[in-house]
Amino acid sequence: MMDTTSLPAGITIPAAVVKAQAARDAAWDRYGDAQIEYADALDDGYLARAQARDAAAARAAVLAGKPLPKGESEVTRVTAVRGTAIGVIEALEAQIRAADAAVHRAWAESLPEVRGQVVAALKASEEACHETEAAYRRARGNFRTAVSALAAVDHMQRGRTGNPPGFTSTPDRDQSLVSLGRDWLLSNAVSVEPGDVIKVRIPAVNAGGYITRELPAETAEKLISAGVAERA
């Protein structure tokens, strides 16, 4: 039987299948109700539990100084209903099997109709997929161009010599192109938002004095906190 959750969007479940599935659901509901109604008579330990309830009632009566319970005992009641419970459950299980078979038949008779709808959905999905893939390629190209353009603008604005860097990196399997581009900008000390890059002064090890560097904010803050650098 086809799982309706695996159908493409927009596919209409045939009316005969919907009707057959509703009948099967109703059969399962009746089965569940019967399981609840006859629960104390269906389990393999039904007799022991009935005896335990009779014993508890007798014990409570004796301790309270009252006469022992009269009338039908739990053992008698449950034993009497046991056969009925089994018969009801077996009949309902047969109804469920019949309902399952009806759902299978409804699907089988509807498959030509469903196949035509699925083929149409396939063709529509192919077209949508091509359009989405093309749009993704355009967006990806635009993003790469924007990252490189920002790097070039920053390069010229800061009066740096040589050619500006160009963003051509490819993301790893678990990394998005956007996050890679942002990381690339930070690694090249290009700020997108205020505070992305911080200018710091770091003591020169051999020459004395200080050197000035622009670092990603996270790296700069760590150096500042450690007393290795100070804001320029």
ChimeraX attribute file (.defattr): number of C-alpha atoms within 10 A of each C-alpha:
attribute: neighborCount
match mode: 1-to-1
recipient: residues
	/A:1	11
	/A:2	11
	/A:3	6
	/A:4	10
	/A:5	7
	/A:6	7
	/A:7	14
	/A:8	14
	/A:9	10
	/A:10	9
	/A:11	15
	/A:12	14
	/A:13	14
	/A:14	15
	/A:15	11
	/A:16	16
	/A:17	19
	/A:18	15
	/A:19	14
	/A:20	20
	/A:21	18
	/A:22	14
	/A:23	18
	/A:24	21
	/A:25	15
	/A:26	14
	/A:27	21
	/A:28	17
	/A:29	13
	/A:30	17
	/A:31	20
	/A:32	13
	/A:33	12
	/A:34	16
	/A:35	18
	/A:36	11
	/A:37	12
	/A:38	18
	/A:39	13
	/A:40	19
	/A:41	24
	/A:42	20
	/A:43	12
	/A:44	9
	/A:45	10
	/A:46	17
	/A:47	19
	/A:48	11
	/A:49	17
	/A:50	20
	/A:51	16
	/A:52	14
	/A:53	15
	/A:54	16
	/A:55	14
	/A:56	11
	/A:57	15
	/A:58	17
	/A:59	13
	/A:60	14
	/A:61	14
	/A:62	12
	/A:63	8
	/A:64	9
	/A:65	9
	/A:66	10
	/A:67	9
	/A:68	12
	/A:69	13
	/A:70	7
	/A:71	7
	/A:72	9
	/A:73	16
	/A:74	19
	/A:75	18
	/A:76	14
	/A:77	12
	/A:78	21
	/A:79	15
	/A:80	12
	/A:81	15
	/A:82	20
	/A:83	12
	/A:84	14
	/A:85	20
	/A:86	16
	/A:87	12
	/A:88	16
	/A:89	18
	/A:90	13
	/A:91	13
	/A:92	19
	/A:93	16
	/A:94	13
	/A:95	18
	/A:96	20
	/A:97	14
	/A:98	14
	/A:99	21
	/A:100	19
	/A:101	15
	/A:102	19
	/A:103	23
	/A:104	17
	/A:105	16
	/A:106	20
	/A:107	21
	/A:108	14
	/A:109	14
	/A:110	16
	/A:111	15
	/A:112	11
	/A:113	13
	/A:114	18
	/A:115	12
	/A:116	12
	/A:117	15
	/A:118	19
	/A:119	12
	/A:120	13
	/A:121	17
	/A:122	13
	/A:123	11
	/A:124	11
	/A:125	14
	/A:126	12
	/A:127	12
	/A:128	12
	/A:129	12
	/A:130	11
	/A:131	12
	/A:132	12
	/A:133	12
	/A:134	12
	/A:135	12
	/A:136	12
	/A:137	12
	/A:138	12
	/A:139	12
	/A:140	14
	/A:141	11
	/A:142	12
	/A:143	16
	/A:144	18
	/A:145	15
	/A:146	14
	/A:147	21
	/A:148	20
	/A:149	16
	/A:150	17
	/A:151	23
	/A:152	18
	/A:153	13
	/A:154	17
	/A:155	19
	/A:156	14
	/A:157	9
	/A:158	9
	/A:159	9
	/A:160	11
	/A:161	8
	/A:162	8
	/A:163	9
	/A:164	17
	/A:165	14
	/A:166	15
	/A:167	18
	/A:168	12
	/A:169	11
	/A:170	11
	/A:171	13
	/A:172	9
	/A:173	6
	/A:174	6
	/A:175	10
	/A:176	11
	/A:177	16
	/A:178	14
	/A:179	11
	/A:180	16
	/A:181	21
	/A:182	16
	/A:183	14
	/A:184	19
	/A:185	22
	/A:186	19
	/A:187	14
	/A:188	17
	/A:189	21
	/A:190	23
	/A:191	21
	/A:192	15
	/A:193	7
	/A:194	8
	/A:195	11
	/A:196	16
	/A:197	23
	/A:198	19
	/A:199	18
	/A:200	21
	/A:201	18
	/A:202	19
	/A:203	14
	/A:204	11
	/A:205	9
	/A:206	6
	/A:207	8
	/A:208	8
	/A:209	10
	/A:210	13
	/A:211	14
	/A:212	15
	/A:213	17
	/A:214	20
	/A:215	21
	/A:216	21
	/A:217	19
	/A:218	14
	/A:219	12
	/A:220	22
	/A:221	17
	/A:222	12
	/A:223	17
	/A:224	16
	/A:225	10
	/A:226	10
	/A:227	10
	/A:228	13
	/A:229	21
	/A:230	17
	/A:231	15
	/A:232	12
